[in-house]
Amino acid sequence: MIKTFCWNVNGIRACSKNGFEKVLNKYAPDIIGLQEVRASEDQIPNDIKNHHLYPHQYYVSAQKKGYSGVGILSQKAALEIHKGLGIEDFDCEGRVITARFEKLIYISAYFPNSRDGGKRISYKIDFCQALHKFLEKLSLQYPQTPIVLAGDYNIAHEEIDLARPDDNHDSAGFLPDERKWMSSFLEAGWVDTYRSLHPKTVKYSWWSARTRARERNIGWRIDYHTLKNTFQNQIKEAGILDNVLGSDHCPVTLTLDI
């Protein structure tokens, strides 16, 4: 079995002060994908950088300081690390890192926010399409290896995935174009692992910090692990740890029988 975590930490330095190390110790997943790290490698807090369970840590930072950034923490060394998509317009924002292990390829991705009024929707859809092409190329290169795309997709796919869908059809993360892309992505052979096991469960992974939304559970499910459908039978568990604090997001989990 391989157990993985995906967590938008909303700033790893702040999350470190709010119990990140305790979460690592309690759950101890084999691999952790991080999003919105918002720090360069030399700014990673020592309690994380020197954690005894995760001697292998890989990061990609944005050119803009304190912005975006992704990482992968692993108990075992990766065979290969690939940073970015090879497209400067996206890679300058530090949004994708890929780790190839012996029996799994794990990608941590932080999708762009389409922003109020869809100001960045074109950029976001271009990113989504480029990432999909990257995944399909990997699938052809490693057809026998499960590929997991973990990340903050910044998309609530269906109405069940947010608390107030009727109020948010014009909101970033629930715009028609991004939901349409998510549908096309899944139809192309990728599985929303949580929804595949929990088709009717209402659970969220992000809450706005502005309106005590978490206290009232007015949230969105925008953090995912997706997997090529040829490996769907290897999904053993997929969860949302909405009781874990430390960020405005909570970790989402995936266990594969590998």
C-alpha positions in Angstrom: 0.0 0.0 0.0 1.1 3.6 -0.7 -0.6 6.3 1.3 -0.5 9.9 0.0 -1.5 13.3 1.3 -2.3 16.5 -0.7 -2.5 19.8 1.2 -2.6 23.4 0.3 -0.8 24.8 3.3 -1.4 28.5 2.5 2.2 29.3 3.4 4.4 26.6 4.8 5.9 28.9 7.4 2.6 29.9 8.8 1.4 26.2 8.7 4.5 25.2 10.6 3.5 27.5 13.4 0.0 26.0 13.4 0.8 22.3 13.9 2.2 21.0 10.5 4.7 18.8 12.3 2.1 17.2 14.5 0.0 16.3 11.4 3.1 14.6 9.8 3.7 12.7 13.0 0.1 11.6 13.4 -0.7 10.5 9.9 2.8 9.7 8.4 1.8 9.3 4.8 4.4 7.9 2.4 4.2 10.9 0.1 2.9 14.4 0.7 2.1 16.9 -2.1 2.1 20.5 -1.0 0.6 23.6 -2.7 0.9 27.3 -2.0 4.2 26.7 -0.2 5.0 30.4 -0.6 8.7 30.0 0.4 12.0 29.3 -1.2 13.9 26.1 -0.2 16.1 28.0 2.2 13.0 29.4 4.0 11.5 26.0 4.8 11.1 25.8 8.6 13.6 23.4 10.3 10.9 21.3 11.9 9.8 20.4 8.4 13.1 20.4 6.6 14.7 18.1 9.1 11.7 15.9 9.8 12.9 12.3 10.5 10.2 10.7 8.4 10.8 12.9 5.3 14.5 13.0 4.4 13.5 13.5 0.7 12.0 16.9 -0.1 11.6 18.6 -3.4 10.3 22.1 -4.1 9.5 24.5 -6.9 9.2 28.2 -6.1 7.6 31.0 -8.0 9.8 33.8 -9.3 7.6 36.2 -7.3 8.6 35.9 -3.6 6.0 34.7 -1.2 3.7 33.5 -4.0 2.4 30.0 -5.1 5.0 27.2 -5.0 4.6 23.5 -4.7 6.5 20.6 -3.1 6.7 16.9 -2.5 7.8 15.3 0.8 8.6 11.6 0.6 9.9 8.8 2.9 11.7 7.3 0.0 13.9 9.0 -2.6 12.4 9.7 -6.0 14.1 8.2 -9.0 13.5 11.4 -11.0 12.2 14.9 -10.4 10.7 17.0 -13.1 10.0 20.7 -12.3 7.3 22.5 -14.2 5.7 21.8 -17.6 8.4 23.3 -19.8 6.3 26.3 -20.5 7.7 29.5 -19.0 4.4 31.3 -18.7 3.3 28.7 -16.1 6.7 27.6 -14.7 7.6 31.1 -13.6 4.7 30.7 -11.1 6.0 27.5 -9.5 2.9 25.4 -10.1 3.9 21.9 -10.9 6.4 19.3 -9.6 6.6 15.6 -10.6 8.3 12.8 -8.7 8.8 9.4 -10.3 9.1 6.6 -7.9 9.6 2.9 -8.6 5.9 2.1 -8.6 4.2 5.5 -8.7 4.4 8.9 -10.4 3.2 11.6 -8.1 2.5 15.2 -9.3 1.8 18.1 -7.0 0.0 20.9 -8.8 -1.4 24.3 -7.8 -3.9 25.4 -10.4 -4.3 29.1 -11.1 -7.3 30.9 -9.6 -9.5 32.3 -12.3 -10.1 35.4 -10.1 -13.1 37.7 -9.7 -15.0 38.2 -12.9 -12.9 35.5 -14.6 -10.0 37.9 -15.1 -7.6 35.0 -15.4 -9.9 32.3 -16.9 -8.0 32.1 -20.2 -4.7 31.6 -18.4 -6.2 29.0 -16.2 -7.8 27.0 -19.0 -4.5 27.2 -20.9 -2.7 25.8 -17.8 -5.3 23.0 -17.5 -4.9 22.0 -21.1 -1.1 22.1 -20.9 -1.1 20.0 -17.8 -3.5 17.4 -19.3 -1.1 17.1 -22.3 1.8 16.6 -19.9 -0.1 13.8 -18.1 -1.0 12.0 -21.3 2.6 12.1 -22.5 3.6 10.6 -19.2 1.0 8.0 -19.5 2.4 6.9 -22.9 5.9 6.9 -21.5 5.0 4.9 -18.4 1.9 2.8 -19.3 2.3 0.4 -16.4 2.8 3.0 -13.7 0.0 4.7 -11.9 0.1 8.5 -12.2 -1.5 10.6 -9.5 -2.3 14.3 -10.0 -2.6 15.8 -6.6 -3.4 19.4 -6.0 -5.5 22.4 -5.4 -7.4 22.5 -8.6 -9.3 25.7 -7.6 -12.4 24.1 -9.2 -15.5 22.8 -7.5 -16.7 20.4 -10.2 -20.3 19.8 -9.4 -23.0 21.5 -7.2 -22.4 18.9 -4.5 -18.8 20.2 -4.2 -19.7 23.6 -2.6 -22.1 24.6 0.0 -23.9 27.4 -1.9 -23.9 26.6 -5.6 -26.8 28.8 -6.5 -24.9 31.9 -5.2 -21.7 31.0 -7.0 -22.3 30.4 -10.6 -20.3 33.6 -11.4 -17.6 32.9 -8.8 -14.0 31.9 -9.5 -13.7 28.2 -9.1 -17.2 27.5 -10.2 -17.3 29.2 -13.6 -18.7 27.2 -16.5 -15.4 27.1 -18.5 -13.4 25.6 -15.6 -16.2 23.1 -14.7 -16.4 22.1 -18.4 -12.7 21.5 -18.5 -12.9 19.3 -15.4 -15.7 17.3 -17.0 -13.7 16.8 -20.2 -10.6 15.8 -18.2 -12.5 13.1 -16.3 -14.2 12.0 -19.5 -10.8 11.6 -21.1 -10.0 8.8 -18.6 -9.1 10.4 -15.3 -10.8 9.5 -12.0 -11.8 11.8 -9.2 -10.7 9.3 -6.6 -12.7 10.8 -3.7 -15.9 11.0 -5.6 -15.4 7.5 -7.1 -15.7 6.1 -3.5 -18.0 8.6 -2.1 -20.5 9.6 -4.8 -23.0 11.4 -2.6 -20.9 12.5 0.4 -20.9 16.2 1.1 -17.5 17.2 2.4 -15.3 20.2 1.8 -11.5 20.9 1.6 -11.4 24.7 1.7 -13.3 27.5 3.6 -13.0 31.2 3.2 -11.2 32.8 6.1 -13.2 36.0 5.8 -16.6 35.0 7.1 -16.0 32.2 9.8 -17.0 29.9 6.9 -15.1 26.9 8.4 -16.9 27.2 11.7 -20.2 27.1 9.8 -18.9 24.5 7.2 -19.7 26.8 4.3 -17.0 25.3 2.1 -15.8 24.1 -1.3 -14.2 20.8 -2.4 -11.4 22.0 -4.6 -8.5 19.7 -3.7 -8.2 16.4 -5.5 -6.3 13.3 -6.2 -7.0 12.1 -9.8 -5.8 8.9 -11.3 -5.9 7.3 -14.7 -8.9 5.0 -14.9 -6.9 2.0 -15.9 -5.7 1.9 -12.3 -9.0 2.6 -10.6 -9.2 -0.8 -9.1 -6.1 0.0 -7.0 -7.9 2.8 -5.1 -8.4 1.5 -1.5 -9.2 4.8 0.3 -9.8 8.4 -0.5 -10.6 10.9 2.2 -10.9 14.5 3.3 -9.4 15.3 6.7 -11.7 18.3 7.5 -10.8 18.1 11.2 -7.1 19.0 10.5 -6.4 22.6 11.0 -3.3 24.7 10.1 -4.5 26.2 6.8 -7.7 27.4 5.1 -7.5 24.1 3.3 -7.4 20.6 4.9 -5.5 17.6 3.6 -7.1 15.1 1.2 -5.8 11.5 1.2 -5.4 8.6 -1.2 -4.3 5.1 -0.5 -3.4 2.8 -3.4 -2.9 -0.9 -3.4 0.6 -0.9 -5.0 
